[in-house]
């Protein structure tokens, strides 16, 4: 059974967390994640969940606490944003390396300085090498759906990796939208009970977590991590299909929009995918064969699917809501270029850094990207491969 | 713990499944300084045994007998805590 409700993105994820009813949640407030935890704290105070809710003194402690509880076999969750995410940095690697299936919602926000509370993806993009699975959401519905799926992906016995799901700060987190939510019991039945193989509380079977690991074994452990996150593609797809059977909303690694006959396409992740779909619809009315690819899963990077999906376009533009100083373009652009290297007659690829610090990106800006692509597809020479969309000169 | 295990055979997450196996891990190679025990002036207070963070002071029949160099990292706490005026454990450069 499901119902249609009006919720902000934060409330949607808070509701998903209530329905998941995790054993432990540890969190520290940071805008724009704060309301998410307000909501969840309400559920705790009202006795609607059985969760041990730990209020900590920093995000470093929040991640440490859920690492500890996860090591004890508890289903553990947290949420953060921006600088809070940055403060977790050291522990992000620990959570992934020790294979703790922690689920974290990250409400994307720019990093300081100067202080900015609004959306860009610099926080989670900075954590892309930490070994976590990363799933980006386009709207509140997806943020809700991804949170529930994340538990099932993380706790798959062959994976056991932490998963972060993201939602764009304010644009999704503070905007009320209608969405379908499941009945709480259906969520719990679907994710099932978490039965970890090991727990530190099991004193009859003691073991050591996170010991010294030097030249003799560290490399082998990193090689294992590389293998397991690469094995998670299939699990993510399988969970997305199962979720589709439950809800009618199926999820994949990438989403294609109007790509079948498209000659030019934007690749984007997060809420701007919604704006881009609008732009594509308008451009189609103008007779332009525009398409869009949404990158839902950024880690592991679905290079095979992208290679297949992108090879037939004439021109593609990658939208990065993140700036990678000194790099050749944004992180998504970089990886897509690398993925397409070596295919025969690859599309021309340009990059647009956009929306930093919450700078609004509307349909007109997105359309201008398509017009640029159209001219290139008609033979115009690319002026700049790395562009900044919507910045004042 | 075999030294030969490859990544496919190691337990996941870098865990050690066998409890208490640190005793089979040689840390003696880390020393820059080496404790030298002088039994003739030792008053058998056992402070070194209490303070040693690696349990590397060998005690038999309630008496300090020497140092376990397989584990001793050469931190020097034993020498520092030794209360005899002329230290019963002195630190020397490891060669």
Contacts between the chains, C-beta under 8 A, distances in Angstrom:
chain1	res1	chain2	res2	distance
A	97	B	13	7.0
A	97	B	14	6.2
A	98	B	13	4.8
A	98	B	14	6.7
A	98	B	15	7.6
A	99	B	12	5.4
A	99	B	13	3.7
A	100	B	13	8.0
A	160	B	12	7.0
A	160	B	13	7.5
A	198	B	15	7.5
A	206	B	19	3.8
A	206	B	20	7.9
A	207	B	15	5.3
A	207	B	16	6.3
A	207	B	17	5.3
A	207	B	18	7.9
A	207	B	19	6.4
A	208	B	15	6.2
A	208	B	16	4.0
A	208	B	19	7.0
A	209	B	13	7.2
A	209	B	14	7.8
A	209	B	15	5.5
A	210	B	14	6.8
A	211	B	14	7.3
A	211	B	16	5.7
A	211	B	22	7.9
A	213	B	14	5.7
A	216	B	3	6.7
A	217	B	10	7.1
A	217	B	14	7.6
A	220	B	5	7.3
A	220	B	6	6.4
A	220	B	7	3.9
A	220	B	10	5.6
A	221	B	7	7.3
A	221	B	10	6.8
A	221	B	13	7.9
A	221	B	14	4.5
A	223	B	7	4.1
A	224	B	7	5.0
A	224	B	10	6.6
A	224	B	12	6.3
A	227	B	7	7.4
A	228	B	12	7.5
